[in-house]
């Protein structure tokens, strides 16, 4: 992230770090000794935003009840507001805490304005498929009807007999940007998450122009369970991403081995169209694994967590 870091202050256990830009302008971020993350949980018959602290899961609705404040209770709106450090501090002060092991996590949110997917971004994966390296990313758009969350079923469509699951690092935008430089790109990112992207591979193999159809069946995009803020990931290039099936690692690689790293992808796509808070860039997979009825697909990212989905064919 460009600029130096000035000394911070602590508010209720949440550290505020001031990132100084050239010319002395400062932007305030928050961090905590034990990482505070954001999630959406299924509670009381609905999906609602929560803060995941070192003590456990704190519903934003419980924060409001305890403080008398009126924080939005959906994560998409909170991202648009900038994930205020005051909310993290309020979560630390809230007495009602849920056990993460007993919580049902949902997708982070249901209706992003857009989802960008990136194909063949890891050099090793491209080599496996004898793909020719290009100077620009191969990207595509997915609709929000594809979205599911942790534990939800990946439904194999009758139109495809060969579906693959792909563990990926997700980049979640936090600020509106247009034509941003690669050097400044991560300043506009809210955080990272885990993604399992699906492809109807047999449809794609018929004709590369069928890419949009092959990527957009219902349930073909799982993301969650937590949003990890940029400040909690000191070096995104050091993250290890794995695609797993039935508990076994199918393929693993480092983000550093991407042909186009996250900051480049944000910058590149901001030159295509305006990026808005909550927009998602799914940065590509180290390897795709064929999934069948009864399988369990997983994305694992060291330090970020595990995303798991069962697979079903009716």
C-alpha positions as CSV (number, residue, x, y, z in Angstrom):
1,X,0.0,0.0,0.0
2,X,1.5,3.3,-1.0
3,X,2.7,5.8,1.6
4,X,4.2,5.5,5.1
5,X,2.4,4.4,8.2
6,X,2.2,6.9,11.0
7,X,1.8,5.9,14.7
8,X,-1.8,4.9,15.5
9,X,-4.0,5.1,18.5
10,X,-6.1,2.5,20.2
11,X,-9.9,2.7,20.8
12,X,-11.5,-0.2,22.8
13,X,-8.8,-2.6,21.6
14,X,-9.0,-1.5,17.9
15,X,-5.9,0.0,16.5
16,X,-6.2,2.9,14.2
17,X,-3.3,3.2,11.8
18,X,-2.8,6.3,9.7
19,X,-1.5,5.7,6.2
20,X,0.2,8.8,5.0
21,X,0.0,9.7,1.3
22,X,2.5,12.0,-0.5
23,X,1.8,15.5,0.6
24,X,0.9,14.5,4.1
25,X,-2.8,13.5,3.5
26,X,-3.8,10.7,5.8
27,X,-6.3,7.9,5.5
28,X,-7.4,6.1,8.7
29,X,-7.7,2.3,8.8
30,X,-8.4,0.1,11.7
31,X,-6.7,-3.0,12.9
32,X,-6.9,-5.1,16.1
33,X,-4.5,-7.4,17.8
34,X,-6.8,-10.3,17.2
35,X,-8.2,-9.8,13.8
36,X,-11.7,-8.4,13.5
37,X,-13.5,-9.5,10.4
38,X,-17.0,-9.1,8.9
39,X,-19.5,-11.7,7.9
40,X,-23.2,-12.3,7.2
41,X,-24.9,-14.9,9.4
42,X,-28.2,-16.6,9.3
43,X,-30.0,-15.7,12.5
44,X,-33.6,-15.4,13.4
45,X,-34.8,-16.4,10.0
46,X,-32.8,-13.8,8.0
47,X,-29.3,-13.0,6.9
48,X,-27.7,-10.2,8.8
49,X,-24.3,-8.5,9.2
50,X,-21.9,-9.5,12.0
51,X,-18.5,-8.6,13.3
52,X,-16.2,-11.5,14.0
53,X,-13.9,-10.7,16.8
54,X,-11.4,-12.6,18.9
55,X,-14.2,-13.1,21.4
56,X,-16.7,-14.5,18.9
57,X,-19.4,-13.3,16.5
58,X,-21.3,-10.1,17.3
59,X,-24.5,-9.4,15.4
60,X,-24.8,-5.7,14.2
61,X,-28.4,-5.8,15.4
62,X,-27.1,-6.7,18.9
63,X,-24.6,-3.8,18.7
64,X,-27.4,-1.5,17.9
65,X,-29.5,-2.8,20.8
66,X,-26.5,-2.3,23.2
67,X,-25.4,1.1,22.0
68,X,-28.7,2.7,20.8
69,X,-27.1,3.3,17.4
70,X,-28.5,2.5,14.1
71,X,-25.8,0.7,12.1
72,X,-27.1,-0.9,8.9
73,X,-27.6,-4.6,9.4
74,X,-26.5,-5.7,6.0
75,X,-22.9,-6.0,5.0
76,X,-23.3,-4.6,1.5
77,X,-24.4,-1.3,2.9
78,X,-21.7,-1.3,5.6
79,X,-19.1,-1.8,2.9
80,X,-20.5,1.2,1.1
81,X,-20.2,3.3,4.3
82,X,-16.5,2.3,4.7
83,X,-16.6,-0.3,7.5
84,X,-16.2,2.3,10.2
85,X,-13.7,1.8,13.0
86,X,-16.5,2.9,15.4
87,X,-18.4,-0.2,14.5
88,X,-15.5,-2.4,15.3
89,X,-15.1,-0.6,18.6
90,X,-18.8,-1.0,19.4
91,X,-18.5,-4.8,18.7
92,X,-15.7,-5.1,21.2
93,X,-17.9,-3.4,23.8
94,X,-21.0,-5.5,23.1
95,X,-21.7,-8.2,25.7
96,X,-23.8,-10.5,23.5
97,X,-21.3,-12.8,21.6
98,X,-22.1,-15.9,19.6
99,X,-19.9,-19.0,19.3
100,X,-18.5,-19.1,15.7
101,X,-18.9,-22.9,15.8
102,X,-22.6,-22.6,16.4
103,X,-23.2,-19.9,13.8
104,X,-24.5,-20.5,10.2
105,X,-22.6,-18.2,7.9
106,X,-24.3,-17.0,4.7
107,X,-22.8,-15.4,1.6
108,X,-21.3,-12.1,2.4
109,X,-24.1,-10.4,0.5
110,X,-26.5,-11.3,-2.3
111,X,-26.5,-8.5,-4.8
112,X,-23.2,-7.0,-5.8
113,X,-23.4,-4.7,-8.8
114,X,-20.9,-6.9,-10.7
115,X,-18.7,-9.9,-10.3
116,X,-15.5,-10.0,-12.5
117,X,-14.0,-13.5,-12.9
118,X,-10.4,-14.0,-14.1
119,X,-9.4,-17.0,-16.2
120,X,-6.0,-18.8,-16.2
121,X,-4.3,-16.2,-14.0
122,X,-1.8,-18.6,-12.3
123,X,1.1,-19.4,-14.6
124,X,1.1,-23.1,-13.7
125,X,-2.6,-23.5,-14.4
126,X,-2.2,-21.9,-17.8
127,X,0.7,-24.2,-18.6
128,X,-1.4,-27.3,-17.6
129,X,-3.9,-26.3,-20.3
130,X,-1.2,-25.4,-22.9
131,X,-2.7,-21.9,-22.9
132,X,-0.8,-19.0,-24.5
133,X,0.1,-16.2,-22.1
134,X,-1.5,-12.9,-23.0
135,X,-0.5,-9.4,-22.1
136,X,-4.0,-8.7,-20.6
137,X,-6.3,-10.7,-18.3
138,X,-8.9,-12.9,-19.7
139,X,-12.0,-11.8,-17.7
140,X,-15.7,-12.4,-17.7
141,X,-18.8,-11.2,-15.8
142,X,-21.1,-13.3,-13.6
143,X,-24.6,-12.6,-12.5
144,X,-25.7,-12.5,-8.8
145,X,-28.1,-15.4,-9.3
146,X,-25.0,-17.6,-9.1
147,X,-24.3,-16.6,-5.5
148,X,-24.5,-19.1,-2.6
149,X,-22.8,-19.1,0.8
150,X,-20.8,-21.5,3.0
151,X,-22.5,-24.9,3.3
152,X,-25.0,-24.2,0.5
153,X,-25.4,-26.9,-2.2
154,X,-23.6,-26.5,-5.5
155,X,-26.3,-27.8,-7.9
156,X,-25.0,-29.5,-11.0
157,X,-27.2,-28.6,-13.9
158,X,-28.6,-31.2,-16.3
159,X,-27.2,-29.2,-19.2
160,X,-23.6,-30.1,-18.2
161,X,-22.0,-33.5,-17.5
162,X,-18.6,-32.0,-16.5
163,X,-18.5,-29.2,-13.9
164,X,-15.3,-28.0,-12.2
165,X,-14.9,-26.2,-8.9
166,X,-12.2,-23.6,-8.5
167,X,-10.8,-22.2,-5.3
168,X,-10.0,-18.5,-5.6
169,X,-9.0,-15.4,-3.7
170,X,-11.8,-12.8,-3.9
171,X,-11.1,-9.0,-3.9
172,X,-14.0,-6.9,-2.5
173,X,-14.1,-3.3,-3.5
174,X,-14.6,-0.7,-0.8
175,X,-14.6,2.6,-2.6
176,X,-15.7,3.8,-6.0
177,X,-12.9,4.1,-8.5
178,X,-12.3,4.8,-12.2
179,X,-9.0,4.6,-14.0
180,X,-7.0,4.1,-10.7
181,X,-3.3,3.3,-10.9
182,X,-1.9,-0.1,-9.9
183,X,0.1,1.7,-7.2
184,X,-3.0,3.1,-5.6
185,X,-5.4,0.2,-6.4
186,X,-5.5,-1.5,-3.0
187,X,-6.5,1.8,-1.4
188,X,-9.9,1.2,-2.9
189,X,-10.3,-2.4,-1.7
190,X,-12.3,-3.2,1.4
191,X,-10.8,-6.6,1.9
192,X,-10.5,-10.2,0.7
193,X,-12.6,-13.4,0.9
194,X,-12.7,-17.0,-0.2
195,X,-14.5,-18.0,-3.4
196,X,-15.4,-21.3,-5.1
197,X,-16.2,-20.5,-8.7
198,X,-17.8,-23.2,-11.0
199,X,-17.5,-23.8,-14.7
200,X,-19.6,-26.1,-17.0
201,X,-16.4,-27.2,-18.6
202,X,-18.0,-29.4,-21.3
203,X,-20.0,-26.4,-22.5
204,X,-17.0,-24.2,-22.6
205,X,-15.0,-26.7,-24.5
206,X,-17.6,-26.7,-27.3
207,X,-16.9,-23.1,-28.1
208,X,-14.9,-20.4,-26.1
209,X,-17.7,-18.0,-26.9
210,X,-19.9,-20.1,-24.6
211,X,-17.9,-18.8,-21.6
212,X,-20.7,-16.6,-20.2
213,X,-23.2,-19.5,-20.3
214,X,-20.7,-22.0,-18.8
215,X,-20.0,-19.7,-15.8
216,X,-23.5,-18.5,-15.0
217,X,-25.7,-21.4,-13.9
218,X,-27.4,-20.9,-10.5
219,X,-25.2,-21.8,-7.5
220,X,-22.0,-21.4,-9.5
221,X,-20.4,-18.8,-7.2
222,X,-19.9,-19.4,-3.5
223,X,-18.2,-16.7,-1.4
224,X,-17.5,-16.1,2.3
225,X,-17.5,-16.9,5.1
226,X,-15.7,-13.8,6.2
227,X,-14.5,-10.5,4.8
228,X,-10.9,-9.9,5.9
229,X,-10.0,-6.2,5.7
230,X,-6.9,-5.2,3.7
231,X,-5.1,-4.1,6.8
232,X,-5.3,-7.6,8.2
233,X,-3.3,-9.0,5.2
234,X,0.1,-7.4,5.2
235,X,1.2,-9.2,2.1
236,X,-1.5,-10.5,-0.2
237,X,1.1,-12.0,-2.5
238,X,2.2,-14.4,0.3
239,X,-1.2,-16.0,0.6
240,X,-1.5,-19.7,-0.4
241,X,-4.7,-20.6,-2.3
242,X,-5.9,-24.2,-2.6
243,X,-8.7,-26.0,-4.5
244,X,-9.8,-29.1,-2.5
245,X,-12.3,-31.9,-3.1
246,X,-13.4,-34.3,-0.3
247,X,-10.7,-33.0,2.0
248,X,-7.8,-33.5,-0.4
249,X,-5.8,-30.7,-2.0
250,X,-6.2,-30.8,-5.7
251,X,-4.0,-27.8,-6.5
252,X,-2.3,-25.1,-4.5
253,X,-0.3,-22.0,-5.4
254,X,0.8,-18.7,-4.1
255,X,-0.8,-15.4,-5.1
256,X,2.7,-14.3,-6.0
257,X,2.6,-16.7,-8.9
258,X,-0.3,-15.0,-10.5
259,X,0.4,-13.5,-13.9
260,X,-1.8,-10.5,-12.9
261,X,-1.8,-9.8,-9.2
262,X,-4.8,-8.3,-7.3
263,X,-3.6,-4.6,-7.5
264,X,-3.2,-4.9,-11.3
265,X,-6.6,-6.5,-11.7
266,X,-8.3,-3.7,-9.8
267,X,-6.5,-1.1,-11.9
268,X,-7.1,-2.9,-15.2
269,X,-10.8,-3.4,-14.7
270,X,-11.2,0.2,-13.4
271,X,-10.1,1.3,-16.8
272,X,-12.9,-0.9,-18.3
273,X,-15.7,0.3,-16.1
274,X,-16.3,2.1,-12.9
275,X,-15.8,-0.1,-9.8
276,X,-18.2,0.4,-6.9
277,X,-18.2,-0.7,-3.3
278,X,-19.2,-4.4,-3.0
279,X,-18.0,-5.2,-6.5
280,X,-16.1,-8.5,-6.5
281,X,-13.0,-9.6,-8.5
282,X,-12.5,-13.3,-8.4
283,X,-8.8,-13.5,-9.1
284,X,-8.4,-17.0,-10.7
285,X,-7.7,-20.5,-9.5
286,X,-4.5,-22.5,-9.1
287,X,-6.4,-25.4,-10.5
288,X,-9.9,-26.6,-11.3
289,X,-11.2,-29.9,-10.0
290,X,-14.0,-31.9,-11.6
291,X,-16.9,-32.3,-9.0
292,X,-19.6,-35.0,-8.9
293,X,-22.7,-35.7,-6.9
294,X,-21.8,-36.3,-3.3
295,X,-18.5,-34.5,-3.4
296,X,-17.5,-31.6,-1.1
297,X,-15.7,-28.7,-2.7
298,X,-13.4,-26.5,-0.7
299,X,-11.4,-23.3,-1.0
300,X,-8.6,-22.9,1.5
301,X,-6.5,-19.8,1.9
302,X,-3.9,-19.8,4.7
303,X,-4.7,-17.2,7.3
304,X,-8.1,-16.4,5.7
305,X,-10.0,-19.6,6.4
306,X,-11.9,-22.4,4.6
307,X,-15.0,-22.2,2.4
308,X,-16.9,-25.5,1.9
309,X,-19.9,-26.5,-0.2
310,X,-21.5,-29.9,-0.9
311,X,-22.3,-31.0,-4.4
312,X,-25.6,-32.4,-5.7
313,X,-27.1,-33.6,-8.9
314,X,-30.9,-34.2,-8.9
